[in-house]
Amino acid sequence: MSAMTLGKGGGANDDAIEAWNTVLFDKFVRFRHALTVGLGSHGEIALARLAPSVGWKVLDVGCGFGDTTQRIAGIVGPSGEGVGVDCADNFVLAARREAAEAGITNARFLTADVQSDDLGGPYDAAFSRMGIMFFANPVQALRNIRRSLKAGAPFCAVVWRKKEDNDFLHRAEQIVEAIVPKPETHDVPTCGPGPFSMISADVVSEQFQKAGFRRVSFERLDIPINIGKSVDDAVEFALELGPAGELIRVAGEEGQKRRPQAAAALNDLFAQSLRPEGVLCPSSTWIISARAEG
């Protein structure tokens, strides 16, 4: 899963950028294995659908730690380039460092506002693994991605499907909601619209069409993912990240006070999914494929 690309100083997005650059970055570092390796299968299948060719220049939207950008760079070869973009400087700095340590010279990273900044290009293709659900204005952001692409270029993105088919996030949220009261107001930075903002194929297809994409299609992908080596690991994951973790965070002191009660309830939930290899939970995404208008 990538850091979600938003604006960097556009007012409405400042709150989300602060969250991704600070508290959410720290949590992503802590739970990186579940977030990148756990979602890697979704990303790999989406990359196979995109099928970038040797020599292509590919934009990776919401690159996070840059693991997908590095993967793209390997596919397109030395004559091509993977360009990762993210709203959070901390993710971009980590991505640059790790690519350099890996000796990858055809991966480049930039901090940018995907809704309005010049993204470079023209690119032969664009890709995103969990990086487009958090835009304050999705049509504006998608239109800007379209501007960076060559006419007819493919764009492939992975987004979450409906909550009910991602119980490790949805049921955890319901459990915590019943225990932790949500404050009417708070000043805690949050991630933006939320991970389930693109669950409707009809709505998102219309957004892509308005942004200048054609041949928009949705492929449902259901894959179990490992969210922890033990039940305790899975409980910590849910308490720190996703909708349940955000509920506890925005509740402040009251959220921390009720955290042990929430942990006990989540323990019962995740114990049902414990297997020898870890806590395996169903996950469901859309692979969205589209073409830039010619």
N, C-alpha and C positions, 0 to 999 in steps of 0.2 A: 504494500500500500504506500502511496506517495503522499508527500505534503501537498496540500491542496492549493492550487495557484489562484491567487486573488490579487487585489490591487495593493500597491505599496505607497499609500499616502492619499488615496482617493476619498478619504473621509469615511464613507459608509463601510469600507473594508478594513479600516485601521484596527478595529477591535479583533477581527479574525487574524490579521497578520501578526499582531502582538501575541496571540495565542499560539500560532504555529511557530513563531520564532523563539518562544520561551517555554511555557509549561508543556505544550504538546510536543515540542521537539524533544524535551527531556524524557517524556513518556515513550515516544517512538524509539529513542535510543534504548531504553530499558526493555521494551517488548519487540525489538526489531525482528527477532527470529520469527515470531508468529505473524508479524505484519508483512514481512517481505517473503520469507520462505513459505509461510502458510498460504499466501495469495499468489505465489509464484506460478502455480499450475494454471490459474485463470489468465495470468499475463502471458504465459508461454503459448497457450492456445490462441489467444488474441493476436500475438505476434505471427503465428503461423497463418492466421487469416489475412493479416496485412501483407505478409510475404515480401519484405523489403529486399531489393536486389543489390548486388555488389555495386558500389559506386554511388548509391543513393545518399542524399543528405536528408536526415529524418529528424523532425522536431518531437521531443518527448515532453509532454505537457504535465506538470506536477511531478517532477522527477524525483523529489525526495532525496534519498541517499545516492541516487544515480545508478542503482543496480540495473534498472531497465535500460538506461542510456548506455551503460557499458555493454549490455547484451546486444543492443542495436548496433553499436560500434563494431562488435565482433562479426555480426552478420554482414554489414555493408563493406567491411574490409578497409584496408588503408586508403583506398581511393574514395571512400565515402566518409560520412561523418554523422555521429549522433550528437544532437544538441539538446541538452536538458534545461528546462526553464522551471523556476519555482519562485514563489513569493517570499520565501524565508531565507535570509542570508545564511543562517546556521546550517540549513540543509545544503545549500549551494556550496558553502565552504567545505562541508564534509564530503560532498560528492567530488569536488575537485581534488581534495586530498587523496581520497581512495582511488580515483582513476589514475592519479600520478603514481601512487604506490604500486598499482597493478601494471604500470608501464603502458597504459593505454593512451595513445597520443591523438586518436581521432574521435575523442569524446570531449565536448566543450559544454560549459555550464554558465548560465546567467540568471541573475535575479531580475525579475520583470513583472509588470502588471499585465497579465494576459488579456485583460479587458481593454487596455488602451495603449500599452507600450508597443514600440516597434519590435517585433519578434525576429527580425532578420529574414533570411530566405532569399529567393524563393526555395521552398523545400519540396522534395519529391514525395514526401508522405509525412503524416503526423500520427502520433501514438499517445495513448494515455492509459495507465493502469491506476484506477481509483483517483484520478486527478482532476475531474471536471464537475464533480457534484456540489462544489462549495462556492461557485460563483455567485456574487450578489446579483449579477445580471447575466444569465447564461447565454442569451442571444447575442449580446454585445461581445462576450468573450469568444463565443464560437465564430462570430463574424470576423473577429480579429485573427483567429487561427486560420480561417479561410483566406484572408488577405495574404497570409504568409506562405500559402501553398501555390504551386503551379496549377494551372487549369487542368482539371481531371485527376488531380492527385488524390490518393486514398487517405482516409482518416479512420483509425480504428481505436475505440475506447472501451474500457471495462468499467462498468458501474454496478452498484448493488441493485438487485431486484427487490421485491417487496419484503417488508419486515417479517411477515409470517414464514417465509422460506429461509430466513436467517435467524433462527431461534437463539443462537448463542449471543446475538445482539438484542433481539426483540424481547425475548422472555426475560433476559437480564434487566432490561429497561423496565418492564412491567413489575418485576419483583422489587426493584429499588424504588420505583414510584410509589408502591404501596407502603414503603417503610420511611422514606425520606421526603418530607414536605418540600415542594418546590417554592422558593421565595417569589413573591410577586414582582419584585425588582431586585437587581443585583448589578455590581460593577465588575464582575469577573469576565475577562475576555473569553469568548467562545469560538468554535470552529466555523461559524457561518451557518448557511441553510441546513446543513446536516447531511449525513451519508446517504439518506434515502430520498433525496430530492429529485432523483431521476428514475423513479421506479415505474412511471407510466410511459409505456412505449408511444402512446398517442401524443402525449404532451411533448415528450422529448423529440419525437420525429418532427413535430411542428416547429420546435425550436431550431433544429438543424436546417429545416427547409427555409425558415426565415433568415438564417445566417448565411445562406448561399450554398448549401450542400444538397446533393441529389442522390438518388439510389440509396436511401437510408434504410437499413435493415437491422433487425434485432434477432440475435441468437441466444436462447436461454442456455446457461451452463450451470450445472449442479455438480459440485465436487465437495467431498468432505475435507475439512481443513483441521490441522492440529493447532489448538490454541494454548497448549501447555503440556509439559511432561507429566504433570500431576494435577489433581483436582485443585490443590492450593495454588498452583501456577495459573490455572484457568480463572479461578476466583479473583486473583490479583489483577489479571488482565482486564476482567470485566469491571472491577472497581476503579480502575485507573483510566480506561479508554472506552470509546464508544458512547452511546447515549446514556448508559447507566453510570459510567464514570463521570460524564459531564454533569449529570444530576447531582451527584455527591459533591462535585467541585463547586458548583454554583450555590449549593446550600450552605457552604462555609462551615462554621463551627457546628451547626446542627447536623450537617452531613457527616462530619467526622465523628460526632457523638454516636450516630446511628450506624456507622460503618460496620461494627462487629455483628449487629443484627442482620444487616444486609449480606455480610459475608457468610453467615450461617445458612441463610436461605439460598444463596447462590451455590453453596457447597452441595446442597441437596439436588439442585438442578444439574450441575456438571458431573456429579457422581454417576448419573445415568449414562453419560457418554464416555466414561473411562474405559480405555482399551489398553492392551499391553504396550502399545507404542505411544500412548498419551491420551489426551482428551480430544476425541474426534467429533466434530460437529458439522452438520450439513451447512453448506453455504451455496448461495444462488446469485448469479450475476447475469447481466445483459452484456453481450459483446455487440457493440454498435459499430456497424460498418457504413461508411458514406464516401461520396466522391465530391471534391470541390467542383463547383459549377464551372463549366468551360466558357 
